[in-house]
Amino acid sequence: MGTVAELGYLGFEVSDLGAWRRFARDVLGLAVGAPRPDGALPLRMDRHAHRFLLHEGPADDVAYVGWELGDQAAVDEIARGLDRAGVPVRAGTAAEIAGRGVAGLIWFVDPNGIRTEIFHGAALGREGFVSDLVRSGFNTAGQGMGHVLVNARDSSETERFYREVLGFTLSDYVDAEAMGHRFHAVFLHVNPRHHSLAFAELPLKKRLHHVMLEVNSIDDVGATFDRCQELGVPLQRTLGRHQNDRMVSFYGYTPSGFCFEVGWGGREIDDRNWVVRTYPGASEWGHRPVVPA
Ligand SMILES: [Fe+2]
């Protein structure tokens, strides 16, 4: 079985590119690049040329998720595994490969209806990346760009698919209640980051609940929190620490209405001694729901 190395990039379909441009630059501290050949607006956060690609459109949701592998042989192995599992796999077109800035990609539709791309050879930026706002930088080396929490159509089927067909590894479960709704969340890892993919059946119309970016200093969590207050970005949850990955973080709303989480101090997994647990709550402290105005 091929092994997914990390969460490589995310494509979002957004209705207000101007709002996203300001949000990405002035709140998250990302760098906005020149439009890609397909018109997508790239956002940079580390040595990769881009980690987000914003496409103008009405969905205001995730358009695709890109998982990075080491080389074409690893991509081909994943393709064979998908084929054996009866999942239709398509080769990326030359235009798609140019748009993403990768050396090669395949794609399929995952159990949640999300276009999922498996690629290798991400383009790197010409110069090293330094954020104007996030002084400590983003923690991505060997851990990918962060994590996503997806709204699952069928959590059991999603877990089976990602573990058995794609080779993701179980981190833990959270069985808890949030805003009057009981949920069972599943957390999977592909590298030392506690989870790169999480999912739960949520009472949401969107397919993406949130994307998490990890900064290298608690001060940059606080500074990002301050920028949200100053610029009127609505919060979803206050500062808190998660029980499972022990991340200290807060949540707010992106201009597309799905959430972002900015955190620090996430725990890393060593598969040689990891014990899977089920946690009775999402957070040790904080993460109190905020009802936006
Ligand atoms: Fe998260």
Residues whose N, C-alpha, C, O or C-beta is under 5 A from the ligand:
A	BS01	LIG	M212 E261
